[in-house]
Structure formats: structure tokens, C-alpha cells
Amino acid sequence: MYLHHHCVVVQDMDEALKIFCDYLGMKLVKRVEGFGENLELAFIEEPKTGHQIELFSRLPVDIKNQGSGTLDHLAFLVDDVDQSFNELKEKDGLEVDKEPYTIDKYNARMAFLKDNNGFRIQLVQYL
């Protein structure tokens, strides 16, 4: 298991990409249609370190509930989402946020846990 990316909510995807890519030198890795409350998502990468940030563009009503610029989750890449999820959900201080599920169009399986502070931790496995 290792840290894969941070996810940040943005109000305007084009503006966010201009800032991160044009001004700060990050490169766009992927920009795709979102799912659920997320209109669109993009992965950007810092070229020297390879660190990635995922950007979520949300409906205005969802931006009010979780403001633009807030951290949505930290994602950890794992070999087996189900196994890691089942091990971690039993740990003191972690609770289930979303059971494991697959998103075929992203070729990924994921699950979410929350810690005692309400912080979201995503487990992701690319299939």
C-alpha cells in the first residue's frame, strides 16, 4: 500500500487546470467525465516527483456542502481492495464510508473508510 494521490474539490475545472498546469508547471494526465456528484475529474502530475492530485468538479449545490479547495480524500493504491478494506475496517479508529465497488469505465475498484476525525481514506486498485 502506498500513497497514490490527494483529491481536491474545485469549482471551475478549466480555471484550476490553468493555475496548476500553466502557472505551476504540473502536467495534465487525464481529464474525464465524472460520476455521481462529480461532473468531471482530472489527474494532474508534478513532473519531477510524479506526485498526483485528483481534481473533482462538482455541482454548485455540492460545492456549498463541501467548498471548493477542500480536500476530499487521500487515496492509497493497493494490490487487493477487498482484502485491504476487510483488514482496515476492523482497526480501531476507522469506520466504513463506502463498501468496495467497481467503476468499469475507469477500470478501477475502490472503497472508502473514515477515521475518527471524519477524514476520508480511499483504497484504489486499477484492474
N, C-alpha and C positions, 0 to 999 in steps of 0.2 A: 504494500500500500504506500502510495506517495502522493503528495500534494500535486494536483494537476492544474487547477485554476481557481480564481476568485470570480464571483459573479456580481455585477453591479447593475442596478436598475437605472435606466436613462429615459429622459422624456423625449428626446429627439435624436434618433439614431444617426442621421446624417451629420448633425452638429457634433455629436460625440465622436464619430469617426474622424471628422475634420480635426478636432482637438488632439485626439490620441495618435492618429496616423500622420496627418500633415504637419502638426506642430511639434509633437513629442517623439516622432520617429518610429512609432510602432507600425507593424505591417498587418494588414487585413488577411486573415487566414481563411475565414468562412463567414458568409452572410446568408442567412436562410429565413424562410417563413417560420414563425413561431408556432406555439401550440398553447392551448388553454388561455390564460390571461395574458400571455406574451404574444404581442403582434409580430415581433421579429427578434431574431437573435444574431449576434455576430461574435466571432472569436478574433481577438487581436493578439499579436505576439511581440514581445520585446526581442529584437533580432540578436542581441548579444547574449542574453541569458536563456532565451526560449520560454520565459515565463509567459503564461497566457492569462488574459482577462476575458471573461464572457460578458457581453452586454445584452441586457433584456430591455426591449422597448415595450411598454405596457399601455393599456387603455387609460385615458385620463382619470377615470374613476379609481383605477388600481394605483395610479401614481399618488392620488390623495391618501390612500391607505398605506402605501409604502413609498415614500418620497423618492424622487429622482436623486441619484447619487448615493443611495443607501446600499449597503452590502446585502445581497440576497442569501448567498451561501458560499461556503468553501467546498470545493469538490476534490475528492480523493479517488484516484484511479486504482482499481482493484482487479485481481485476476478473476474473482467469482463474487458477484454482487450478493447473491443469495447466501453464500457461506459467510461472507464478511458481515452482512446485515444480521444474520442469526446470532453470530458471536457478539456483536456490539450491542444489540438491543437488550441483552441480558446484563450489561455492565451498569453499575450504579452511576446515576447522573445522566443517563441517556434514555430518551423515550422515542417511540416510533412517531414519525411525522407522516411518511408515505411508505407503504409496503413496496417491495420490489415490483417493477413493471418494465415493459419493453416499449421503446418507441422505434418502430420499424423504419420510418423514413430517415432517422438518424443512425440506424444500425447500432443502437445502444440500449443497455439495460441499466436501470438506476433505482435508487432508493434514497430516502431522506430520514435522518434522525435529528433530534433536537437535544441540546444539552440543558442543564438546569436554568441557564440564563435565557433560553429561548433561541439560542443560536442554531442555525440550520447547517447540517453537515450532509453533503451529498456523497453517495458512493456510486461510482460510474464504471461500467465495463463496456468497452467497444467490442461489438461482436464481429 
